[in-house]
Amino acid sequence: MEIVLKNTKSKYLEIYPFVDVDNIHETFKKFASMKGPLEAKIFAVNKSISSHQLSKLKNYFDKINVCSLYIYSNNRDTILSGKSIRIDSTFLKEQEIKNKLLLFKSKNKDDILHEGTVRSGDRISSNGNLCIIGDVNPGAIVSAKKNIYVWGKLLGIAFAGKSGNKNASIASLYLNPLQLRIADVIAIGPKDKPNNYYPEIAVIDKQTIIIKPHVIETKN
């Protein structure tokens, strides 16, 4: 069984394998990084889940602000259990479920565009590039396997090049982070606020993170 959690306000989603429905406390610790409103989809192949188990699962989802919950299964008992507690449940053939899940996994590899403020305690992670239109507040953490672009103030923690890519960069209209990390190189943010109000970019130069003006070249 696998669970897809998607933020309804952005393209950000996570996919979690889920083995033991009766012991879900540890698994839900992984969900704590995602902020709502969320949409959850349960993909249960060849697995019978009782209404009691689903009710327990639904209660946990309610705690993390899941506004909609769906079940896809090829097990009729699971579908009946879901419908008995008013969960939107759809019976599909095994291959149809796997194809639907594969589609989500392919989307999970795409770049992410997040519109709005990333508040303290929020976590946003991308398997590609991450573009944020809004501010990243202190206490927020944003990360990406490739580059990070913040069209606003970057005041929290940013981690680019998660896969070890030292050519990754972090750019912002106002770069005053608590911490920057690119690949395995870490830099603490400056104590003083930036004097300049123009876009800046952080890159690795000789195993050190440096910050310089972000100049976008255009061709005439």
Phi, psi and omega in degrees: 000140178227148181241130176254122175250127182230132174285123186288347181263356180211182179272002186292127177216157176227148178240127184238130169289144185222115189259306190248105181293330183282347180232073190260355184300314182295320180296322183288345173297328179291332182282347187299335183284344182266132181254146183278179003286140184242155172243129181244136176234127179256125178249107184244105180260124177054039182226128177267123180239127183282163178296327177296315179295317180293325177296320178296318179295317181297322178298321178293320179298322179300328182289335181253023173063048171274116185270342177214141185226132181230150175234133172238124183209154173258011178254118185294328178297320178296318179297316179296322178298317180297315181293331181293336178246024173063040171261134179297109188236131183234129177275127178225156174289157184307313183292327178296320178295315181296323178293319180295319179292322179297325178296318177295320181295325178290324176293330182294343181270351183285164172294157182242133172247120179245125179253122180122168181291136172264109190272167179305130182095343179284150176228127175231129182228142180233143174274001176226230173274154177235120178243125182241122175260095186147182181270152171249106187285160173303138182095348176268151178233126176238142183212156181203150175288334179248238187260158176239130177236124180243111179271069184167205180269130174257103184244351181263217180251134180232134182228105178255161179066041183302331182276005180100010181283105182280355176269000179290162182217164177230117183240147180204154175290333180215102190260099178218062188279161170288321180203143173241143174219131174232117186056241181256012181257128184241141176224137176276141181295156181292149178288324181269149178288150178299140177278337185259148180242059175225159182302138177232159181225139178255130180221167176269131175223112181056050177064021177227142176278123177243155179242132181218163178303140179265102182258123178265115181280137177238147179261130179280000000 
